[in-house]
Amino acid sequence: MARPSKPLISRSNAAEAALEVIDEVGLEELSLSLVARKLGVRPPSLYHHFKDKSELLQEVARMMLVRMPTVNDATQSFEEQIIARCVVTRRTLLKHPNAAPLILRYFPRHLLLAAYERAAAEEPYPTAIHLTVIDAIEKYTFGTALFQASAEVRGIAPMPPVDAARYPSFAKAVADNPFGDEELFVESLRMFLVGVRQRLATETIGKPLDQIG
């Protein structure tokens, strides 16, 4: 029997198969047997490329990150470019809600440190606050994506019904909110970035709010 011209398994196609399995049955139900079946091979074949299931899942997480579309529009301000990239990142993760929690197991900054180098190099702010901005944007983007993904996987609404009689202030805030989920995400990022510019303009970086006159 002739040997195939190309190997049946590579790290990339195994990760792709694993992501398909996660999409179909969920992260907790993933097994090497299901991935092997998806590839049409026997489970031991996967150990030629991955030492264990954890290493395979790490590759799935890395694959989701590197496949995020590039956003680079020189006509936009730095802040609007950052927002556009965050929106793309969030949308990409929400395409695979079952797999999104992998970002909590395998931190993006551990997998793609070069991307953080580019982010720091592009920032127009003083280097003293580069990490502040990167950290806040990263955690907010991934955090909101994971929150939304969890709601989708569990089949519940991100915002429960709010009884106006018991919680009048919060009920009014929910009722008066003009934004959908993604719009709310974008507006929150804009507020944060406007705040960064304002803090720089008033030279109040590092000072508590009650010390800002």
GUZAZA-983479 format. One record per residue (C-alpha): residue in one letter; x, y, z. Coordinates in nm, 2 decimals, padded with zeros to 4 digits. Example, Ala and Ser with C-alpha at 12.3 -4.5 7.8 and 13.67 -1.06 7.14 Angstrom:
REM GUZAZA-983479
<a, <01.23, -00.45, 00.78>>,
<s, <01.37, -00.11, 00.71>>,
END
This chain:
REM GUZAZA-983479
<m, <00.00, 00.00, 00.00>>,
<a, <00.15, 00.33, -00.11>>,
<r, <00.23, 00.58, 00.16>>,
<p, <00.05, 00.92, 00.14>>,
<s, <00.24, 01.20, -00.04>>,
<k, <00.17, 01.42, 00.26>>,
<p, <00.16, 01.33, 00.63>>,
<l, <-00.20, 01.27, 00.76>>,
<i, <-00.12, 01.48, 01.07>>,
<s, <00.05, 01.81, 01.13>>,
<r, <00.04, 02.03, 01.43>>,
<s, <-00.18, 02.28, 01.24>>,
<n, <-00.44, 02.03, 01.10>>,
<a, <-00.46, 01.85, 01.44>>,
<a, <-00.53, 02.18, 01.61>>,
<e, <-00.79, 02.26, 01.35>>,
<a, <-00.96, 01.92, 01.40>>,
<a, <-00.95, 01.98, 01.78>>,
<l, <-01.12, 02.32, 01.74>>,
<e, <-01.39, 02.16, 01.53>>,
<v, <-01.44, 01.89, 01.80>>,
<i, <-01.46, 02.16, 02.07>>,
<d, <-01.71, 02.36, 01.86>>,
<e, <-01.93, 02.04, 01.82>>,
<v, <-01.91, 01.88, 02.17>>,
<g, <-01.76, 02.14, 02.40>>,
<l, <-01.42, 02.19, 02.57>>,
<e, <-01.47, 01.94, 02.85>>,
<e, <-01.58, 01.66, 02.62>>,
<l, <-01.27, 01.69, 02.39>>,
<s, <-01.06, 01.38, 02.38>>,
<l, <-00.77, 01.27, 02.17>>,
<s, <-00.98, 00.99, 02.04>>,
<l, <-01.24, 01.23, 01.89>>,
<v, <-00.96, 01.44, 01.74>>,
<a, <-00.80, 01.13, 01.59>>,
<r, <-01.14, 01.02, 01.45>>,
<k, <-01.19, 01.36, 01.29>>,
<l, <-00.84, 01.32, 01.12>>,
<g, <-00.90, 00.96, 01.02>>,
<v, <-00.61, 00.83, 01.22>>,
<r, <-00.55, 00.63, 01.54>>,
<p, <-00.51, 00.83, 01.87>>,
<p, <-00.14, 00.73, 01.93>>,
<s, <-00.05, 00.91, 01.61>>,
<l, <-00.12, 01.24, 01.78>>,
<y, <00.17, 01.18, 02.02>>,
<h, <00.42, 01.23, 01.74>>,
<h, <00.32, 01.60, 01.75>>,
<f, <00.19, 01.67, 02.10>>,
<k, <00.32, 01.52, 02.43>>,
<d, <-00.03, 01.54, 02.58>>,
<k, <-00.38, 01.69, 02.55>>,
<s, <-00.27, 02.01, 02.72>>,
<e, <-00.01, 02.08, 02.45>>,
<l, <-00.27, 02.03, 02.18>>,
<l, <-00.51, 02.27, 02.35>>,
<q, <-00.23, 02.53, 02.38>>,
<e, <-00.19, 02.50, 02.00>>,
<v, <-00.56, 02.55, 01.95>>,
<a, <-00.54, 02.87, 02.16>>,
<r, <-00.24, 02.99, 01.96>>,
<m, <-00.41, 02.92, 01.63>>,
<m, <-00.72, 03.12, 01.73>>,
<l, <-00.50, 03.42, 01.82>>,
<v, <-00.28, 03.41, 01.50>>,
<r, <-00.58, 03.38, 01.28>>,
<m, <-00.73, 03.70, 01.39>>,
<p, <-00.76, 03.94, 01.09>>,
<t, <-00.51, 04.23, 01.07>>,
<v, <-00.66, 04.58, 01.12>>,
<n, <-00.44, 04.87, 01.00>>,
<d, <-00.61, 05.19, 00.88>>,
<a, <-00.38, 05.48, 00.87>>,
<t, <-00.67, 05.72, 00.83>>,
<q, <-00.79, 05.64, 01.18>>,
<s, <-00.64, 05.77, 01.51>>,
<f, <-00.43, 05.54, 01.72>>,
<e, <-00.73, 05.50, 01.96>>,
<e, <-00.98, 05.41, 01.69>>,
<q, <-00.73, 05.16, 01.54>>,
<i, <-00.69, 04.99, 01.88>>,
<i, <-01.07, 04.98, 01.92>>,
<a, <-01.11, 04.82, 01.57>>,
<r, <-00.85, 04.55, 01.66>>,
<c, <-01.02, 04.48, 01.99>>,
<v, <-01.36, 04.44, 01.81>>,
<v, <-01.20, 04.19, 01.57>>,
<t, <-01.04, 04.00, 01.86>>,
<r, <-01.37, 03.98, 02.04>>,
<r, <-01.56, 03.87, 01.73>>,
<t, <-01.30, 03.60, 01.65>>,
<l, <-01.33, 03.45, 02.00>>,
<l, <-01.71, 03.46, 01.99>>,
<k, <-01.70, 03.25, 01.67>>,
<h, <-01.58, 02.96, 01.89>>,
<p, <-01.76, 03.02, 02.23>>,
<n, <-01.68, 02.67, 02.35>>,
<a, <-01.31, 02.72, 02.29>>,
<a, <-01.29, 03.08, 02.42>>,
<p, <-01.20, 02.97, 02.78>>,
<l, <-00.87, 02.84, 02.65>>,
<i, <-00.75, 03.20, 02.67>>,
<l, <-00.77, 03.17, 03.04>>,
<r, <-00.56, 02.86, 03.04>>,
<y, <-00.29, 02.97, 02.79>>,
<f, <-00.24, 03.34, 02.83>>,
<p, <-00.20, 03.53, 02.50>>,
<r, <00.11, 03.71, 02.62>>,
<h, <00.28, 03.38, 02.68>>,
<l, <00.19, 03.25, 02.34>>,
<l, <00.25, 03.56, 02.13>>,
<l, <00.49, 03.79, 02.30>>,
<a, <00.60, 03.95, 01.97>>,
<a, <00.25, 04.09, 01.93>>,
<y, <00.29, 04.27, 02.26>>,
<e, <00.62, 04.41, 02.14>>,
<r, <00.44, 04.56, 01.84>>,
<a, <00.17, 04.70, 02.06>>,
<a, <00.42, 04.87, 02.28>>,
<a, <00.62, 05.00, 01.99>>,
<e, <00.30, 05.16, 01.83>>,
<e, <00.18, 05.33, 02.15>>,
<p, <00.20, 05.71, 02.13>>,
<y, <00.19, 05.75, 02.51>>,
<p, <00.49, 05.77, 02.75>>,
<t, <00.65, 05.44, 02.81>>,
<a, <00.56, 05.46, 03.18>>,
<i, <00.20, 05.39, 03.10>>,
<h, <00.24, 05.15, 02.81>>,
<l, <00.18, 04.84, 03.02>>,
<t, <-00.11, 05.01, 03.20>>,
<v, <-00.29, 05.06, 02.86>>,
<i, <-00.20, 04.72, 02.72>>,
<d, <-00.31, 04.54, 03.04>>,
<a, <-00.64, 04.72, 03.07>>,
<i, <-00.73, 04.68, 02.70>>,
<e, <-00.63, 04.31, 02.70>>,
<k, <-00.82, 04.22, 03.01>>,
<y, <-01.13, 04.41, 02.91>>,
<t, <-01.14, 04.27, 02.56>>,
<f, <-01.08, 03.91, 02.66>>,
<g, <-01.30, 03.95, 02.97>>,
<t, <-01.60, 04.07, 02.78>>,
<a, <-01.55, 03.80, 02.51>>,
<l, <-01.54, 03.53, 02.78>>,
<f, <-01.84, 03.67, 02.95>>,
<q, <-02.04, 03.67, 02.63>>,
<a, <-01.91, 03.33, 02.52>>,
<s, <-02.01, 03.17, 02.86>>,
<a, <-02.36, 03.31, 02.82>>,
<e, <-02.39, 03.17, 02.47>>,
<v, <-02.27, 02.82, 02.57>>,
<r, <-02.51, 02.81, 02.87>>,
<g, <-02.80, 02.95, 02.66>>,
<i, <-02.87, 03.25, 02.89>>,
<a, <-02.88, 03.62, 02.83>>,
<p, <-02.58, 03.82, 02.96>>,
<m, <-02.82, 04.06, 03.13>>,
<p, <-03.10, 03.90, 03.34>>,
<p, <-03.44, 04.06, 03.38>>,
<v, <-03.42, 04.34, 03.63>>,
<d, <-03.72, 04.40, 03.86>>,
<a, <-03.76, 04.78, 03.86>>,
<a, <-03.95, 04.77, 04.19>>,
<r, <-03.66, 04.60, 04.37>>,
<y, <-03.37, 04.75, 04.18>>,
<p, <-03.49, 05.09, 04.05>>,
<s, <-03.16, 05.25, 03.98>>,
<f, <-03.01, 04.96, 03.80>>,
<a, <-03.33, 04.89, 03.61>>,
<k, <-03.33, 05.25, 03.48>>,
<a, <-02.96, 05.22, 03.38>>,
<v, <-03.04, 04.91, 03.18>>,
<a, <-03.35, 05.06, 03.02>>,
<d, <-03.18, 05.38, 02.92>>,
<n, <-02.87, 05.21, 02.78>>,
<p, <-02.88, 05.28, 02.40>>,
<f, <-02.61, 05.02, 02.31>>,
<g, <-02.61, 04.66, 02.20>>,
<d, <-02.34, 04.42, 02.34>>,
<e, <-02.07, 04.51, 02.09>>,
<e, <-02.16, 04.88, 02.08>>,
<l, <-02.14, 04.89, 02.46>>,
<f, <-01.79, 04.73, 02.44>>,
<v, <-01.67, 04.99, 02.19>>,
<e, <-01.81, 05.28, 02.39>>,
<s, <-01.65, 05.16, 02.71>>,
<l, <-01.31, 05.13, 02.53>>,
<r, <-01.35, 05.48, 02.40>>,
<m, <-01.42, 05.62, 02.74>>,
<f, <-01.11, 05.45, 02.88>>,
<l, <-00.89, 05.58, 02.60>>,
<v, <-01.03, 05.93, 02.63>>,
<g, <-00.95, 05.91, 03.00>>,
<v, <-00.59, 05.81, 02.92>>,
<r, <-00.55, 06.12, 02.70>>,
<q, <-00.71, 06.34, 02.97>>,
<r, <-00.48, 06.20, 03.24>>,
<l, <-00.18, 06.28, 03.03>>,
<a, <-00.30, 06.63, 02.95>>,
<t, <-00.34, 06.71, 03.31>>,
<e, <-00.02, 06.54, 03.42>>,
<t, <-00.21, 06.33, 03.69>>,
<i, <-00.07, 05.99, 03.61>>,
<g, <-00.02, 05.79, 03.93>>,
<k, <-00.22, 06.03, 04.15>>,
<p, <-00.54, 05.92, 04.32>>,
<l, <-00.86, 06.08, 04.19>>,
<d, <-00.92, 06.26, 04.52>>,
<q, <-00.59, 06.44, 04.47>>,
<i, <-00.68, 06.58, 04.13>>,
<g, <-00.81, 06.93, 04.16>>,
END
